[in-house]
């Protein structure tokens, strides 16, 4: 079950969000981990500087 949440890469995803919130690479990594993104990763992404289109796509898929 642990490997399902955030694809087992919570720290990695949080680091990407902190360092590259607007990059398509970060967006694609998050999309790859769906639908099992943790609340922590989703919350950090929501409060990051990600584009509204990226946010919408991640949240709609969740």
C-alpha positions, 0 to 999 in steps of 0.5 A: 500500500505504501508504494501506491501513495505518491508512487512511493516518492513523497519526498521526491514529489514535495522537493519537485514542487518546492523547487520547480512548481511551474515546470511541465516535468513536475506536472507530469511526475504528479500525473504519473502518481495519480490517483494516489497523491497524498494530502501533503503533496496536493496541498503543497501543489495547490499553494505553489506557483503552479499554473491554474491549468496544471492545478485543474488537471491534477485536481480533476484527475484526483 
